[in-house]
Amino acid sequence: MLWGRNGKEAATAPYGATAPARDGEMALRDQVELLVRPGRECLVPGAGEALLREETGSGSGRIGKDAVTSAAGMRAVTRAASGDAVPLPLLVSVNQEGGRLNAFDWPQVAQLPGSMALGAAGAEDLAEHAGAVTGGQLRAVGVTWNLAPVCDLAAWPSRSAVGTRAFGSDPDQVSRLVGAFVRGLQGAGVAATAKHFPGLGGVAVDPHHAAPVVDDLADGALAPFRAAVRAGVACVMVGSHTVRAIEDRPALASPRVISVLRDDLGFDGLVVSENLSIPAVHEPLGGLAHAAVAAVAAGVDLVMLDSEISRGHRPHPRRVAAVHRRGEVVQVLVDAVESGLIDRRRVAQAAARVLAVHRGFGITPTTRLPGWTTANEAAHQVAGRVAEASVAVVRGAHLLPLAAGARVAAVRVPDTGERRADSARHAPDLLPALLGAGYRLLPVPAGGDVPGDVETVVVYGYDTRTAAGDRSLAAAEAARLTQQHQVVQVALGDPDDLADSPADVLIAAWSPHQASAEAISRVLSGQLRARGTVPVQGAAW
């Protein structure tokens, strides 16, 4: 029997766990249930969830963005899910990094340019404000655990798993900005998660596609994580890559990697795994359930099978399969404890850390949440400040501004879709309308003919590099057009889209979102002086 905070009997418990007055009284299965996310709760009631519970005895533990399509809807869902019958404060996780990866990408949500834009601006106070307003947006909708910031170091050329998700490549600057972002986010009442320990800076392949193995860490890789720990970060996510210099097994299953985090960096908070549902993550460890056992045995406190926020519609059979997979993970973990493979004290310690984050950051029916309109407007203002401070003209500043009323062609080069962890590719194309306000604009498709009376061609794209790693498609398009026109190339994502481009003007903008598009148009028109720098060592144009 499960009991709520007010002593009333509860039909279900969040994530399948009871929460008696003394945590030491929790049954083994209840403790293990706490260690697996998402949980078993029905967070968005409806016919689909009812059918799922009828077939599996469990809810999905997820909030689907096909069902919840607005900030107001999310707030209503989390408010209802944190009701009196729930024995723990509700804790919902999300990936809201800014820039490239934002689960909340509804049209009405102000999007921040992201970590590399903060690195290009180089201001700690701006990074702290960015963390604070991101936290304000999330807390306003009842979501109080953010799987951010990325503490990995950027590299040149860009690593597909990192790119603009990183603050830059200089360990000292990245450390300062990471610490500031963590302070801002947690000061707003949202748990931060430093990831992907011990750092993806030297990893050449995307862990979403393959299991990376490197001989050693990049220089300074641990410094940003150390800064996050000093800033009081609530959680650290351990990656799936192998660093042979520490231990020849994936980091999330490596006792030595966890020891570095606990003993060398002094972190005593919640250690979470990378998303184990990704085949490239769990297959090297013998499958999903075996990977979970290996992670908990190594010292991971909580295994992630995904965040609670599901991006798209999942057919019913897939939802059933996900619930069954989760149940298998729980059972295998229980069996591992009962057989002595995992120490019972290890599980009790992990469960206590999970409970601490619930109690420190979760919401209850009496939790006061900030108003959405005010929180979103604050984010909008800070997004504008970040964009204005970060746009970088890396070549041809003397050719700007473009003459008012000039004939300008705009050529958008389509994305190649090489990035797996990426929501920004779905951002609306705002640049043509902004340019059209100041110039006689002619949209031209990539590869199309540009009339001779066009004075300047603006070539732009978000992620236009190919898997082969050659010149980006945007740079190739710029090369085609420079023979007859002045060309301005704008990178809306990773700056190495600009590499080997012969364009007369090169601009790195870091993000395709509204604030960045507005800053680009103002730089081109002379209303804004570009102040950003490229925060990646080794960049060459």
Buried (B, 14 or more C-beta within 10 A) or exposed (E): EBBBBEEEEBEBBBBBBBBEEEBEEBEBBBBBBBBBBBBBBBBBBEEBBEEBBEEBEBBBBBBBBEBBEBBEBBBBBBBBBBEBBBBBBBBBBBBBBBBBBBBBBBEEBBBBBBBBBBBBBBBBEBBBBBBBBBBBBBBBBBBBBBBBBBBBBBBBBBBBBBBBBBBBBBBEBBBBBBBBBBBBBBBBBBBBBBBBBBBBBBBBBBBBBBBBBBEEBBEBBBBBBBBBBBBEBBBBBBBBBBBEEBBEBBBBBBBBBBBBBBEEBEBEBBBBBBBBBBBBBBBBBEBBBBBBBBBBBBBBBBBBBBBBBBBEEBEEEEBBEBBEBBBBBBEBBBBBBEEEBBEEEBBBEBBBBBBBBBEBBBBBBEBEBBEBEEBBBBBBBBBBBBBBBBBBBBBBBEEBBBEEEBBBBBBBBBBBEBBEBBBBBEBEBBBBEBBBEBBBBBEBEBEEEBEEEBBBBBBBBBBBBEEEEEBBBBBBBBBBBBEEBBBBBBBBBBBBBBBBBBBBBBBBBBBBBBBBBBBBBBBBBEEBEBBBBBBBEEBEB
